[in-house]
Amino acid sequence: MPAKPKSPPQVVTRFAPSPTGFLHIGSARTALFSWLYARGRGGKFLLRIEDTDRERSTEPAVAAILDGMAWLGLTWDGDPVYQFARAGRHQEIAEALLAAGHAYRCYCTPAELEAMREQARAEGRPPIYDGRWRDRDPKSAPAGVKPAIRFKAPRIGETVIEDQVQGRVVFQNENLDDLIILRGDGTPTYNLSVVVDDHDMGITHIIRGDDHLTNAARQTQIYVAMGWQTPSFSHVPLIHGPDGAKLSKRHGALGVDAYRDMGYLPAALRNYLVRLGWAHGDDEIMSTEQMLEWFDLPAIGRSPARFDFVKLANVNGHYMREAKDADLTAALRGMLANPSVGATAAKPKSDADWRRLEAAMPGLKARAKTLVELLESAGFLFAIRPVAVDAEAAKLLGPDGKAALKGVLPVLERAKEWTAAPLEAAVKAHADAAGLKLGKLAQPLRAALTGRTTSPGIFDVLVSLGRDESLARIKDQAE
């Protein structure tokens, strides 16, 4: 009887940020790719906090990463793994490599290493370690120097990465020096820690920025030396700004938290990020379910994607128009919970204000591309009488404007039903009878009701404010 074919191992991906600041928008895209690849295949998505840089790693930065991931909806399996807490395990593997002859002790001082690099530069060679302690007898070690442990990298041949994004990438071993895996003070280095953690966590697919491509070659050599299965690598090009330069502060916001504060929806940001460097035909708008079904690593392009803030705003506007009014109201509450946003924004002050805002949402969301824009356009709902009128709106409230308000006021006072359709019919009939174009009434009405020249449809504004508030505001400006 033929043997039953083995099922492929479960896909396990990870996101491994360093907690030295906010959750970078580029890192968020990498996390999204890793999350989609695992979740779309019924696998696991793990989170590892690479906090070995003790001087720069902070608890607020860890909190910002966890909060940003949760806001984006990128849930992870199990508890986060903290790399610093695993230093003992990393040291154990360094000693194992040493015992197996795949590593050695190096007694070079910092001054010797710098002199070595300077000489290499002077001779036109790469400034890499020359391996002087590779085969040297430790008995000749200088007194009082705490040795580092270096990995004994192969000197000949090549190391090949079969990358799912970059394709086949070949490194000549002669260009890869013997990297330090354990410093003289006993602390492990990045490349060792990453390999040990990824192995122990059972990571099958590593998805990260292409600035780690050379690290992949060094890490592969450690996997081979340990006799461990090497994960699949996918190195994603970095995100560039609209000008083609690497995305930086001068291009705008870099942290996920900033995009949340600017009023973007997590679903919209996910949709925009997944299309940065990856495509499924001509599909621009896609649900999370579609992303999970369609996403695959070989479809990621090899060229850097350009961040387009206008396109992001358009995508967000689409999601806002499609969102339920109650969901947008809840999103606004969440955004305003941040003191840096809530301190400056005109905002609802009572439950009645929130109900009024939600009732006005159909007209508001049709015109806004972010929650901040929506809130700004909704400011008239919470204005205190008499409503402050801006300079442009004041031009509409001259003698002709006031006369128009006085003429339409009795019509509105007689309205039996305070809903958009009957109000519109009544005002249009009045305009026809007075020989006026509707705009000659709508413009001063808008100025009186909102203090601005732009707003949702004027009949939606009347309904949102309610009969009493609307009539009172018109009377304030008609006098």
N, C-alpha and C positions, 0 to 999 in steps of 0.2 A: 504494500500500500504506500503510495507516494507521501512524502512528508508534507505536512501542512505548512504552507508558506508563512513566514513570520510577519506579523503586522509591524509597520514602521513605528519607531519610538515616538512617544508623545512629543510634540513641539513645545519647547520651553524657551522663551525669550526673556530678556531683562532690560531694564533701564537703569543706568548707573551714574547719576549726576554727582558732582562735587558740590557740597553745600557751602559755597563761598559767596553767594548772592542770590538774586532772584532766579526763577525758572526761566531760562532763556527761551525765546520763541523758536530758535533753531533746535534746541534740545527737546522742546515740546513736540516738534514735528518728528524727531527721531523716536521719541516715546510713543507717539501715535502710530508710526509705522510698525514698531515692535508689538504694540498692543493689538493692532489689526491682524498682523501675521499670526500671532498665537491664538487670539480669540476666534478668528475665522477658520481655524483648523482644530478647534476643540482643545487647544493646548493651554499652557500656563504662562502668565505674564508676571514676572517678579520684579521687585524694586530693591536696589542696593544703593545705599548712601555711602559714597566713597569719601569718607571723612578723615583720611590719614593726614591731611595738611592741617595740623592742630591749630596753627596760628590763624588761618583764614576760615576754617570751618566754624560755623556758629549755629546755635539753636534757632535763632530767627530765620536763618537761611534754610535750615531743615524744614521748619514750619512753612515757609513760603513755597518750597518744592511740594510738600505733601498737600498743601492747600490748593496750589495751582493744578496739580494732577487731579485732585478730587473735583475741582470746578470744571475741568475739561471732560470729566467723565471717564478718565483713564484709570479704572480701578485695577488694583493689583491683587495677586493671590498671596495669602499669608501675611506675616509681619515683615516690614522692611528689614533688610540685613545691613548692619553697620560694619563697614570694613575695618575700622580701627579696632573693634572688639575682637577681631580674628587674627591679630598680629601674631599670636602664639602659633597658630596653625601655619601661617606664612613662614615663620622662622623654622618650623619643623620641616617644611618642604625644602627650604634652602639647605638645611643640614643634610637632608636625604640626597639632594643633588650633589653635595660635597662628598658624601660617603660613596656615591656611585661613580665618582670620577667625572661628573658633568659640571663641576664647579671647582673653584680654587680660591684660596685666600690671597688678597692683594694688599700689599703693605705700602703702596704709593702714598706720599703725602700730597696735600692740595698743591703745594708749590711744584712738586715733580710733575703732576698732571698738567698744570698750566704751562710749564716749560715744554712738555711733550707736545701740547697742542700748538704752541707758538712755533716750534721747530717744524711741525708738519705743514703749517700754513706757509712758512718761509720756503719750504721745498715744494710747494704746490700740491701737497697731499691732503686728503680729508683729515680734519683734526680729530681723529678717533684714537682710542686707547690701543697701544702697540703690543699688548699682551706680554709685557716684560716679566710678570710674575706667573704666567700661565704654566710653565714647566720648571719653575725655579724651586729649589729646595727651601722649604719654610724655615729650616735651621739657620738660614742666612738672613732671616728677618731682622730689621733694626729693633732695638729695644724701645719699649714705650709707645709703639705705634699700634693702635687697634685696627686690625685688618678688616677690610670689606670683603664680602664674598661675591665673586664674579662668576657669571655663567660661562662655561667653556663652549662657546659657539663653534659650529663647524667652520673650518677655514676654507675648504674647497667645495665645489659644487654649487648648487642653487637651492633656494627655498621658494616654493611655489604656492601662491594663494589662488584657489579657484573661487573667485569672488562672484556672488550672484548679481552684483551690480556692475562692478568694474571689469568682469571677465577674468581671464587668466593673467595674473600678475607675477612676474618672475624677479626675484632678488638674488643677486650674486653674493654668495656668502662672504667673499673676501671684503665686501663693503659693510658688513655688519660686525661690529666689534663685540668684545666680551662685556656685556652690560653688567652693572652692579645689581645684584638681587637682594643683598642684605648689606646695609651700611655699617660703618665701623661702630656705631652706637647700638647696633642690633635691630634697627628699624627696617622693615622690608620696603622695597621700592615698588612703583606702580605696576610694572610689567609682570613681576612675580605675583603680586597680590591679586591682580585681575585674573590671571590664569588659575590660581588656586581657588578663588571664589567661584569663577564660572564653572570649574570642574565640580566642586563640591555642591553647587546649586543645581547641577544637572542641565546647564544651559546647552541647548542644541543649536541655536541660531543667534549669532551676535550681529546686531544691526546698529551701526553707529556712524559718525561723521568720517569722511575720507581723510581727515587729518590724522587718523589712527592707522592708516594703511601700513606704514613702516612698522608700527607696533605689532601689527598682525603677523609680520614675518618673525619678529623676535619671539612673540608669544607662541607661535607654531613650533619653533625650535624647542621651547620649554615643554610643550605638550609631548613632543616626540621623545625627548629625553626622559620624561616621566612615564612613558608608555600609555598615555591617556588618549582618548578619542578627541580629535580636534574638531571643534564646532564648525558649522558653516558660517562663513563671513559674508557680510554685505556692507560695503562702505559707501555711504550716501554723500553726494556732493553737498557742500555747505550752501547756505542761503546768502545771496548777494542783494544789495540794495538796488533801487531802480537804475543807478548809474553804473552797475556792473561791479562795484567794489564790494568787498566783504561787508555784510550787514553790521553796522556799528551805531553808536549813539547819535551820530550826526544824521542818520537816516530817520530817526524817530524812536519810538518805544521799542525796547528790547525784551522786557519781561512780560510774561503772561498776565501778571497782576495789573500791569498798566493797560492792557487791552480790556480787561474786565472793567477797570475804572473808567475807560473811555466809552463803555456802553456796548461792547460787542457781546453777542450771545455765544455760549460755548459750542453749540451745534454748528453755528456759522463759522467759527474759528477752526473747528475740526474739518469742516468741508473745505475751507480755503487752504489749510495747511496740507491736507492730503493731496491736493492738486499741485502743490509746489514740487515739481520734479517727478510726479507720477500722473499717469493719465489712463482713463478707460474710454477710448474712442473720443468723441466730442462731448461727453457728459461733463457738465460744469457743476450742476446741483445734484447731489446724491445723498440719500439717507445713510444713516450709520449701517443699517442692514445691507444696503447695496455695497458700501465700502467693504464690509466684512466678507461679502461674497466675491467681490471682484479683485481685491488687493492682492498683488503678488510682487515679489522682489525683483525679478528680471525686468519688469515693466518700468522700474525707476530709471530715469535718464542719467547719463554720466556727466552732463554739464550742470553747472550751478544754476539753480532757479532764482529768479528775480522777484523780490517782494514788491507787490504792487498794492499800495495802500488804497487807491481808488477802487480797484477790483474787490478788495476785502470789504470796503464799505458797501459796494453794490451787492455782494453776496449776503452781507449782514442785513441789508434792507429787504432782500427777498425773504430771509428767515423771519424777520419781524412781521412782514405782511402776512406770512403764513401761520404765525404763532397765534395761539388762543389768547384772548384778551386777559384772562385771569393769569395765564402764565407770564405774560409781559409785565403785568402788575406785580407779580411775585418777584420777577427779575429786577424790577426797579427797587423794590423794597430791599433786596439783597445788595444792590449797588449802593444805595443810600446808607446802608449800615456801615459803610466805610467812612470814617470821619473826614478823610481828605476830600471825598466827593460831597458828602452831605453838608459840609460846612458852607459851601458856596452855592449850592443849587437851590433854586426855588422849588419847594417840595410840599407835598401834602402834610398838613399839620394835625389832621383829625381823621377818624374813621369815615366821616362824611366826605372829606376831601378824597380819600382813597376810593370810595364808591363812585364819586363824581369822575375821578380819573379813569377808572375802569369803564364807566359808561361812555366816556369820550374816546376810548381807545381805538375804535374802528377808523375814525377820522384822523387821529394822531399818527397811528402806525403807517398809514398809507403814504405819509410824506417824509417820514424820518428814516435815516439809515443807521442810527445808533440810538441806544437808550438815552444818552446824554442829549442828543438832538430832540428826541421825543419829549424829554422832561422840559427842555427849554421851550418847546412849542406849547407845552401844557401849562406854562407858568400863569397864563391868564385865568386858569381855573381857580387858582389859590390867591389871586390878587385881592388886596383890601381896597374897598371903595374909599374915596374916588380913585379909580384905576389910573396909575401913572401912564401917560401917553408919550411915546417917543416922538422925535422930531418929524419923521416922515408921516406918522399917523396924525400928528397935529395939523399938518397941511390939509388933511381931509375933513377937518372939523372947523373950517372957517364958516362964514355966514351961510353959504350954500349947503354945506354939510349939516349944520345945525337945523336949517330949515327942513332938510330931508328927514332928519331924525324926528322933528316935531310932527311932520306929516305922517310918518309911518307908525309913530307911537300909539295912536288910538286904534290902529288896525291890529297891532299886536295885543293891546289890552283887551280887545274884543274876542281874541282867539279862544275857542272853546276847547280845542285839543292841542296840547303843546308837544307836538311831534313834527318831524322834519317835513313830511309831505304836505300836511295842511298849512303849516307856516309858510312854506315856499309858495303854495298856491295863493294864499292871501296877500303876500308881499308882491308877487307878480301882478296880481289883479290891481293892486293899488298903484304900482308903477305904470301899468297900461293906462289906467284912468288919469293919472297925473301927466302922462306923456313923457315919462322918464324911461331911460334904459335901466335894466335891473342893476347894473354896476354902479349907477349913480346913487342907489340906495344901499347896496351891499357894502361898498367901500367905507362910507361913514359909519355904517353899523359895525363893521369889523373894527374900525378904529375905536369906537366907543366901548365895545364889548371886551376887546383884548388889549387895547393900547398899542397895537402893532398893525402893520399893513399886510402881514401874512398870517395865516391860521388855517385850521381845517375849514371845510365848507361852512359858510356863515349860518346855515340852518342847523348844522350839527352843533355849532357853537351855542346857538340859542337853546337847543335841547340839553346840552351838557351843563350849561349854567342854571337852567331851570327858569320858570316864569318870573318869580319874584326878583332874583338876582339880575336877570337880563333887563327887565323893565327899569329897575333901579339904576343900572349902569347907563342905560340910554338917557334917562332923565337927568343924570349927573352932567352929561355932555351936551344935552339939548338946551340947557338953560343959558 
